[in-house]
Amino acid sequence: MTIRIKAEKGAVLPHYATEGAAGADVSAFLSEPMILRPGEYGAVPTGLHMEIPVGYEVQVRPRSGLALKSGVTVLNAPGTIDSDYRGEVKVILINHSSVPFEIRNGDRIAQIVVAKVERLPFEEAESLSGTERGEGGFGSTGV
């Protein structure tokens, strides 16, 4: 099984950096550099269009080095590319640092991971089964 990709001329195809990498790097496809000021976010084009098999999604995730070294990450991580989407893949990046961040054509900006998707029906219910945790959330299980 494969993911078919239509790439704009000059766009970089996703690639796995190492043999054991779960995520494939995706790169910016820009005609001129893009600046993200501190606290600013924007959609960065990749020049890629994907044909994802039904029953799968492609998750867009941050690159750890970019987050650690520059404070730049994927805003909606993980982003989801659905199997029926055929538009250009864009990565929503946010600059959490205190200095402007420049994105240049070809810069690796995120990684993508292919994941199997299960679709189950939703059914309205009057009550739910009990658990030890119950309704406890947001730190209710301790530090």
Backbone as JSON, one array per atom type, in Angstrom:
{
  "sequence": "MTIRIKAEKGAVLPHYATEGAAGADVSAFLSEPMILRPGEYGAVPTGLHMEIPVGYEVQVRPRSGLALKSGVTVLNAPGTIDSDYRGEVKVILINHSSVPFEIRNGDRIAQIVVAKVERLPFEEAESLSGTERGEGGFGSTGV",
  "N": [[0.85, -1.17, 0.0], [0.5, 2.27, -0.71], [0.97, 5.84, -0.44], [-0.16, 8.04, -2.67], [1.3, 10.88, -4.19], [0.9, 14.09, -5.45], [3.04, 16.44, -6.53], [3.97, 19.86, -6.49], [6.02, 21.52, -8.91], [9.31, 21.42, -7.92], [8.73, 21.06, -5.24], [9.44, 19.28, -2.2], [9.4, 15.85, -1.71], [7.91, 13.92, 0.98], [10.11, 12.41, 3.35], [11.77, 9.77, 5.12], [14.02, 10.27, 7.68], [15.72, 8.48, 8.96], [16.28, 4.91, 9.2], [14.68, 3.86, 11.25], [12.75, 5.79, 11.7], [9.54, 6.95, 12.57], [8.08, 9.04, 11.63], [7.84, 10.98, 8.64], [9.72, 13.57, 7.22], [8.44, 16.75, 6.25], [8.59, 19.51, 4.01], [8.84, 23.11, 3.64], [7.29, 24.93, 1.0], [7.97, 27.53, -0.63], [7.85, 30.68, -2.32], [9.14, 32.88, -1.49], [10.89, 33.81, 1.54], [9.23, 33.26, 4.69], [8.14, 34.96, 7.53], [7.62, 34.37, 10.9], [6.51, 36.12, 13.5], [7.11, 36.62, 17.07], [4.75, 34.76, 18.88], [3.08, 34.63, 16.7], [1.21, 32.86, 14.17], [0.88, 30.75, 11.27], [-0.17, 29.33, 8.09], [1.83, 27.14, 6.43], [2.76, 26.44, 3.2], [3.27, 23.28, 1.47], [3.37, 22.32, -1.06], [2.4, 19.86, -1.72], [0.03, 17.32, -2.55], [-2.1, 14.8, -1.47], [-3.09, 11.37, -1.88], [-4.65, 9.53, 0.14], [-5.17, 6.28, 1.35], [-8.47, 4.95, 1.95], [-9.54, 4.49, 5.27], [-7.28, 5.22, 6.51], [-5.3, 7.89, 7.92], [-3.26, 10.83, 7.71], [-1.13, 12.08, 10.04], [-0.07, 15.25, 11.15], [2.74, 16.35, 12.69], [4.84, 18.03, 15.17], [8.35, 18.83, 14.62], [10.8, 17.75, 16.73], [13.35, 18.92, 17.13], [13.05, 21.46, 15.98], [11.15, 22.56, 17.67], [12.53, 22.51, 20.17], [14.95, 23.96, 19.67], [14.1, 26.35, 18.45], [11.59, 27.1, 19.37], [9.36, 26.74, 17.84], [6.42, 25.23, 16.67], [3.88, 22.8, 15.67], [0.71, 24.1, 15.51], [-1.88, 22.9, 15.76], [-1.38, 20.31, 16.73], [-1.78, 16.78, 17.05], [-2.22, 17.5, 13.63], [-4.73, 16.52, 11.28], [-4.86, 14.86, 8.19], [-7.32, 13.98, 6.15], [-8.56, 11.03, 4.41], [-10.14, 11.7, 2.23], [-9.38, 14.23, 1.41], [-8.0, 16.36, -1.0], [-6.66, 18.68, -1.43], [-3.92, 21.11, -1.22], [-1.41, 20.26, 1.1], [-0.93, 21.97, 4.03], [0.97, 23.3, 6.7], [0.28, 24.29, 9.93], [2.06, 26.44, 11.68], [3.35, 27.75, 14.76], [5.02, 30.37, 16.45], [6.5, 30.2, 19.39], [8.58, 31.48, 20.57], [10.64, 34.3, 21.62], [11.67, 35.74, 19.58], [11.7, 36.71, 16.08], [11.02, 34.22, 13.56], [12.39, 32.75, 10.74], [11.22, 31.13, 7.87], [12.33, 29.22, 5.23], [12.25, 28.31, 1.75], [12.16, 24.85, 1.27], [12.95, 24.24, 3.88], [12.74, 21.9, 6.52], [9.77, 21.43, 8.13], [7.88, 20.02, 9.6], [6.69, 16.77, 10.65], [5.22, 13.84, 9.24], [2.93, 11.23, 10.03], [1.65, 8.14, 9.2], [-1.47, 6.74, 9.95], [-3.72, 4.17, 10.96], [-7.25, 4.28, 10.83], [-10.14, 3.89, 12.77], [-13.58, 3.79, 12.37], [-16.3, 4.17, 14.29], [-19.76, 3.75, 15.14], [-21.76, 6.33, 16.68], [-23.75, 6.43, 19.56], [-26.51, 7.59, 21.26], [-26.99, 7.68, 24.79], [-28.67, 7.1, 27.91], [-27.33, 6.67, 30.24], [-24.01, 5.82, 31.45], [-21.51, 3.24, 31.84], [-19.91, 2.66, 35.01], [-16.63, 3.67, 36.29], [-13.45, 3.38, 38.0], [-12.18, 5.85, 37.94], [-14.19, 7.58, 37.15], [-15.77, 10.71, 36.82], [-13.55, 12.25, 37.12], [-11.08, 14.48, 36.02], [-8.48, 16.31, 34.23], [-5.91, 16.22, 35.76], [-6.79, 14.72, 37.88], [-5.83, 12.24, 38.58], [-3.52, 12.53, 39.94], [-0.06, 13.73, 40.46]],
  "CA": [[0.0, 0.0, 0.0], [1.28, 3.5, -0.79], [0.26, 7.12, -0.5], [0.2, 8.73, -3.91], [1.51, 12.31, -3.96], [1.1, 15.0, -6.58], [3.9, 17.5, -5.99], [4.25, 21.02, -7.33], [7.4, 21.49, -9.41], [10.26, 21.94, -6.94], [8.37, 20.66, -3.88], [10.2, 18.14, -1.68], [8.57, 14.74, -1.25], [8.19, 13.5, 2.35], [11.13, 11.36, 3.43], [12.15, 9.32, 6.45], [15.42, 10.64, 7.89], [16.48, 7.3, 9.37], [15.6, 3.63, 9.0], [13.7, 3.63, 12.31], [11.88, 6.95, 11.89], [8.1, 6.74, 12.41], [7.58, 10.19, 10.89], [8.57, 11.45, 7.46], [9.83, 15.03, 7.21], [7.85, 17.53, 5.16], [9.32, 20.77, 3.84], [8.14, 24.31, 3.16], [7.33, 25.2, -0.44], [7.76, 28.98, -0.61], [8.51, 31.47, -3.37], [9.98, 33.81, -0.73], [10.87, 33.44, 2.96], [8.06, 33.63, 5.51], [8.55, 35.31, 8.89], [6.64, 34.26, 11.99], [6.92, 36.94, 14.64], [6.77, 35.97, 18.34], [3.32, 34.59, 19.13], [2.33, 34.58, 15.45], [1.08, 31.56, 13.53], [0.49, 30.81, 9.87], [-0.19, 28.09, 7.32], [3.01, 27.06, 5.56], [2.5, 25.49, 2.12], [4.26, 22.23, 1.21], [3.34, 21.97, -2.48], [2.04, 18.45, -1.82], [-1.36, 16.87, -2.53], [-1.99, 13.36, -1.17], [-4.19, 10.43, -2.04], [-4.5, 8.65, 1.29], [-6.15, 5.19, 1.27], [-9.58, 4.95, 2.89], [-9.2, 3.72, 6.46], [-6.04, 5.78, 7.04], [-5.13, 9.34, 7.98], [-1.87, 11.25, 7.88], [-1.05, 13.03, 11.15], [1.0, 16.24, 11.04], [3.3, 16.52, 14.04], [6.02, 18.91, 15.24], [9.71, 18.3, 14.62], [11.28, 18.04, 18.08], [14.49, 19.84, 17.08], [12.54, 22.81, 15.69], [10.5, 23.02, 18.9], [13.52, 22.75, 21.21], [15.94, 24.98, 19.31], [13.54, 27.62, 17.98], [10.3, 27.4, 19.98], [8.35, 26.71, 16.77], [5.76, 23.93, 16.71], [2.62, 22.71, 14.95], [-0.31, 24.66, 16.39], [-2.99, 21.97, 15.99], [-0.76, 18.99, 16.75], [-1.47, 16.46, 15.66], [-3.19, 17.83, 12.6], [-5.17, 15.34, 10.55], [-5.19, 14.94, 6.78], [-8.29, 12.91, 5.9], [-8.38, 10.28, 3.17], [-10.88, 12.29, 1.11], [-8.86, 15.57, 1.12], [-7.07, 16.37, -2.12], [-6.03, 19.99, -1.54], [-2.52, 21.2, -0.82], [-1.11, 20.09, 2.51], [-0.29, 23.13, 4.66], [1.29, 23.04, 8.1], [0.04, 25.47, 10.76], [3.14, 26.61, 12.65], [3.28, 28.89, 15.69], [6.3, 30.74, 17.03], [6.38, 30.43, 20.83], [9.8, 32.11, 21.07], [10.6, 35.75, 21.78], [12.32, 36.36, 18.42], [11.12, 36.29, 14.8], [11.53, 32.97, 13.0], [12.31, 32.76, 9.29], [11.04, 29.84, 7.19], [12.79, 29.34, 3.84], [11.87, 27.22, 0.86], [12.92, 23.62, 1.49], [13.16, 23.95, 5.3], [11.9, 20.86, 7.1], [8.91, 22.17, 9.06], [7.04, 19.13, 10.4], [6.78, 15.37, 10.23], [3.91, 13.21, 9.07], [2.85, 9.83, 10.44], [0.47, 7.46, 8.66], [-2.14, 5.99, 11.02], [-4.98, 3.51, 10.64], [-8.4, 4.93, 11.47], [-11.34, 3.09, 12.99], [-14.79, 4.6, 12.46], [-17.35, 3.46, 15.02], [-20.98, 4.56, 15.23], [-22.05, 7.0, 17.95], [-25.09, 6.09, 20.01], [-26.91, 8.34, 22.44], [-27.34, 6.82, 25.92], [-29.17, 7.8, 29.1], [-26.33, 6.51, 31.3], [-22.77, 5.16, 31.05], [-20.99, 2.34, 32.86], [-19.03, 3.31, 35.97], [-15.22, 3.3, 36.36], [-12.79, 3.87, 39.22], [-11.88, 7.27, 37.73], [-15.46, 8.32, 37.07], [-15.75, 11.99, 36.11], [-12.33, 12.98, 37.45], [-10.29, 14.85, 34.86], [-7.5, 17.4, 34.38], [-5.01, 16.05, 36.9], [-7.44, 14.04, 39.0], [-5.12, 11.0, 38.95], [-2.3, 12.87, 40.68], [1.06, 14.37, 39.78]],
  "C": [[0.9, 1.24, 0.0], [0.36, 4.71, -0.67], [0.75, 7.82, -1.75], [0.29, 10.23, -3.62], [1.68, 13.03, -5.28], [1.85, 16.19, -6.0], [4.05, 18.64, -7.0], [5.72, 20.94, -7.77], [8.32, 22.17, -8.39], [9.92, 21.6, -5.5], [9.15, 19.41, -3.49], [9.23, 17.07, -1.2], [8.9, 14.4, 0.2], [9.26, 12.4, 2.33], [11.45, 11.06, 4.89], [13.65, 9.56, 6.62], [16.3, 9.45, 8.27], [15.63, 6.06, 9.15], [14.49, 3.41, 10.02], [12.72, 4.76, 12.53], [10.41, 6.59, 11.65], [7.49, 7.84, 11.55], [8.47, 10.54, 9.72], [8.57, 12.98, 7.47], [9.12, 15.63, 6.02], [8.49, 18.91, 5.18], [8.43, 21.89, 3.33], [8.32, 24.45, 1.66], [6.95, 26.67, -0.6], [8.49, 29.67, -1.75], [9.41, 32.53, -2.75], [9.89, 33.45, 0.73], [9.62, 33.97, 3.67], [8.57, 33.88, 6.92], [7.38, 35.11, 9.84], [7.19, 35.06, 13.16], [6.55, 36.22, 15.95], [5.26, 35.93, 18.56], [2.48, 34.45, 17.86], [2.28, 33.15, 14.91], [0.64, 31.76, 12.09], [0.54, 29.45, 9.22], [0.95, 28.11, 6.31], [2.73, 26.03, 4.47], [3.64, 24.48, 1.95], [4.36, 21.89, -0.28], [2.95, 20.53, -2.74], [0.54, 18.24, -1.74], [-1.3, 15.36, -2.37], [-3.27, 12.61, -1.48], [-3.98, 9.35, -1.0], [-5.55, 7.54, 1.19], [-7.26, 5.34, 2.32], [-9.21, 4.04, 4.06], [-7.91, 4.18, 7.11], [-6.15, 7.3, 7.12], [-3.63, 9.6, 7.98], [-1.89, 12.32, 8.97], [0.14, 13.95, 10.94], [1.46, 16.56, 12.46], [4.51, 17.44, 14.02], [7.32, 18.13, 15.05], [10.31, 18.7, 15.97], [12.44, 19.03, 18.09], [14.05, 21.27, 16.84], [11.88, 23.39, 16.94], [11.53, 23.38, 19.96], [14.44, 23.92, 20.89], [15.34, 26.34, 18.98], [12.21, 27.99, 18.6], [9.17, 27.42, 18.96], [7.77, 25.3, 16.71], [4.49, 23.97, 15.85], [1.5, 23.11, 15.91], [-1.41, 23.65, 16.72], [-2.51, 20.52, 16.07], [-1.58, 17.98, 17.54], [-2.59, 16.92, 14.74], [-3.55, 16.56, 11.85], [-5.41, 15.68, 9.09], [-6.07, 13.73, 6.49], [-8.07, 12.27, 4.54], [-9.12, 10.89, 1.99], [-10.44, 13.72, 0.77], [-7.84, 15.49, 0.0], [-6.4, 17.73, -2.33], [-4.58, 19.96, -1.1], [-2.39, 21.04, 0.69], [-0.38, 21.35, 2.99], [-0.11, 22.81, 6.13], [1.11, 24.34, 8.88], [1.12, 25.51, 11.84], [2.87, 27.82, 13.52], [4.67, 29.1, 16.29], [6.09, 31.1, 18.5], [7.61, 31.15, 21.4], [9.6, 33.62, 21.2], [11.27, 36.49, 20.62], [11.65, 35.9, 17.13], [11.8, 35.03, 14.28], [11.31, 33.0, 11.49], [12.2, 31.33, 8.75], [11.42, 30.07, 5.73], [12.31, 28.13, 3.04], [12.78, 26.01, 1.12], [13.21, 23.3, 2.94], [12.21, 22.84, 5.75], [11.09, 21.48, 8.23], [8.06, 21.28, 9.96], [7.35, 17.7, 9.98], [5.37, 14.83, 10.11], [4.01, 11.74, 9.42], [1.55, 9.27, 9.88], [-0.14, 6.62, 9.78], [-3.45, 5.38, 10.51], [-6.09, 4.18, 11.44], [-9.54, 3.93, 11.61], [-12.52, 4.04, 13.12], [-15.87, 3.75, 13.12], [-18.58, 4.34, 15.08], [-21.09, 5.19, 16.62], [-23.51, 6.73, 18.29], [-25.4, 6.88, 21.27], [-27.36, 7.38, 23.53], [-27.82, 7.68, 27.09], [-28.17, 7.72, 30.24], [-25.12, 5.77, 30.72], [-22.31, 4.24, 32.17], [-20.03, 3.11, 33.77], [-17.59, 2.82, 35.85], [-14.64, 3.82, 37.66], [-12.54, 5.38, 39.12], [-13.15, 8.11, 37.72], [-15.33, 9.59, 36.26], [-14.5, 12.82, 36.4], [-11.5, 13.25, 36.21], [-9.27, 15.92, 35.2], [-6.68, 17.29, 35.66], [-5.6, 15.28, 38.06], [-6.73, 12.77, 39.42], [-3.8, 11.28, 39.64], [-1.21, 13.46, 39.81], [1.95, 13.33, 39.13]]
}
